[in-house]
Amino acid sequence: MKLLSEVLKRPLVTEKATTLKTNGRKIALEVAMAANKNEIKAAAEKFFGVLVDSVNTSICRGKTKRVGKTMGRRSNWKKAVLTLKEGSDMDAFGVVAGPVAGGQ
């Protein structure tokens, strides 16, 4: 089995991912291209301490970008959307909701 840091790269913080989290029990992560669903599920359960119900993956194709007169291409990457079981909740950043420091 691969290391957890090799399978899970980073949480995705987008408008769509935030909507999935608030409306359902879904978390979006960027994962390694070579990782399969079983490895992603095991890594998330061990690293975040949650129970994962299902894993959906998709490969996001890199965009072609232009810098000056040269054309370049961003790398492809893999996205995983984890559906958590009832009663499981996860905060990928470890942020505790509460009053803002220095605020009123």
Residue pairs with C-beta under 8 A, 6 or more apart in sequence:
1 39
1 42
2 32
2 35
2 39
2 43
4 43
4 46
4 47
6 32
6 35
7 31
7 32
7 35
7 39
7 40
7 43
8 29
8 31
8 40
8 43
8 44
8 47
9 29
9 30
9 31
9 32
10 29
10 30
11 17
11 27
11 28
11 29
11 30
11 92
11 93
12 28
12 29
12 30
12 79
14 28
16 28
17 27
17 28
20 26
20 27
20 28
20 81
21 27
21 28
24 83
25 53
25 83
25 84
25 85
25 86
25 88
25 89
26 81
26 82
26 83
26 84
27 44
27 81
27 82
27 84
27 90
27 92
28 79
28 80
28 81
28 82
29 40
29 44
29 79
29 80
29 81
29 82
29 92
30 77
30 78
30 79
30 80
31 40
31 57
31 78
31 79
31 80
32 78
33 59
33 76
33 77
33 78
35 43
35 78
35 80
37 55
37 57
37 80
40 55
40 57
40 80
40 82
41 52
41 55
41 82
44 50
44 52
44 55
44 82
45 51
45 52
48 90
48 92
50 84
50 85
50 88
50 89
50 90
51 84
51 85
51 87
51 88
52 82
52 83
52 84
52 85
52 88
53 83
53 84
53 85
54 82
54 83
55 80
55 81
55 82
55 83
56 80
56 81
56 83
57 78
57 79
57 80
57 81
58 78
58 79
59 76
59 77
59 78
59 79
60 76
60 77
60 78
60 79
61 76
62 73
62 74
62 75
62 76
62 77
63 73
63 74
64 71
64 72
64 73
64 74
65 71
65 72
65 73
65 74
66 72
84 90
